[in-house]
Amino acid sequence: MNSATKDNFRIPVLDISSPAVEPARQLVNAAEKYGFIFIRNQYGEMPSSDIDSMFQLSELFFKSPLEEKQRYAITPNNRGWSAMHSEKLDPQYQQRGDFKECFNVGSFQGGKASQPLPGVLAENEVELGRFSDACQELCMKILRLFALGLEIDPEAGGADWFSSRHNPEGGSTDSILRLLHSLHNAHPHHTKYPAIRSDHRYDPENDLRAGAHSDYGSITLLFQRANQPGLEVLSPWNTWQPVPVHPAGTETDASPPILINIGDLLSYWTNGLLKSTVHRVVTPTSTHGADKPAELQELDDGDGPPEVKDRYSMAYFCHPVASTLLEPVPSKRVLAGERSSGERRQERLLTAAEHLRQRLDATYTYR
């Protein structure tokens, strides 16, 4: 049962440096209640120097000339650059696409990308590949902890039940490292995108950096920069809750904690036990008072609106091997939830690839 209330809605900050049963149970409980978990990074899960270096590389790419980025436009296999407004994550309510641009990087083989890379990324291909591999390794660790926390039957695969289905050695996956640049879309003089300041249709409440959505895969790793808030999650009582970049107790860490969230596939596998939570990214100036993120309150001197920067973030979307069938997890806890809810799985199981194609077709305007 979800016991979060309006007064205690705080995404937990966990230490998973030890692959023990108790951290695994804490991880499952947090995923069941919130769908989001902060992973403390002070024990070197991902070196802060590597994260900082990738952010610098990302910023260099997004400052490239438009013509350069257009040569690597996103393709139907979900690799490449997507321009501002090309992605509409909440098509039911968004009249136009997100105020962001992205670059999707797929798998690496022997340190080489499986797609063409623009100049600044190609020059740093080895570094990019190392970071992608480190993200995959961290995801495998988290997936093992989930299996441990769910007490999956050892005869059925035990702690390796999830990770074995995400191992690239077992076949191709759709895992993606995504570099993101979200605009400060309320800025009246954004020089890179002058159409914003002259667009009479612009609505700061509905023209979002990323529309409301849930993620498509198993789990997502989100890397954020300090003082660049904007993420909000939909609470159990149907209100938007701002998510801090540096939650309480992590303010002095070398880098913000890594934010983990459950995707649709993992929620499906666990019959909804693990929660795939709807979230969005807004321009922080649209929040006020007690709901304003702490990072923005620090920037606000009380003499007019604070300066809000463009938001740079990185997400690693971890997907299973494409041919994986999305079958129920052999866990007593999962099966107990299925019996109590009375829900039945559809007769024909989707593969991971089929599920992803359906979601992508509903998201991109070029399809």
Secondary structure, DSSP 8 states (H G I E B T S, - for coil): -----TTT----EE--SS--HHHHHHHHHHHHHTSEEEE--TTSSS-HHHHHHHHHHHHHHHTS-HHHHHTTB--TTS-EEE-TTSB-S-TTT-SS--SEEEEEE--EETTEESS---HHHHTTHHHHHHHHHHHHHHHHHHHHHHHHHTT--GGGTGGGTTGGGS-GGGS-B--EEEEEEE--TT-TT-SS-THHHH-TT--TTTS-SEEEE--SSSEEEEEE-TT---EEEE-TTS-EEE--SS-TT-TTSSS--EEEEE-HHHHHHTTTSS----EEE--GGG--GGGS-HHHHHH--SSS------EEEEEEEE--BTT-B------HHHHHHHHHHT----SS--BHHHHHHHHHHTTBTT-
